[in-house]
Amino acid sequence: MPQLDTSTWSLTITLMLISLFCIYQLKMLNQTMTSISSQEDKILYPKPQLPWEKKWTKTYLLHSSHLLS
């Protein structure tokens, strides 16, 4: 029974990866990319009114309360 020659596999796999990368790049050239316009950055949105107070509050977890004492 003849032995399987695997000496060219690395070359074949490398060339396959390179060709897949090139095909992917060529496909991406045809895609239209949306650009971020500078007008959107200039729009100032009003800050929402928060229903809570802006101060720090302490939150205690029930499961960790025995660790604090």
Residue pairs with C-beta under 8 A, 6 or more apart in sequence:
60 68
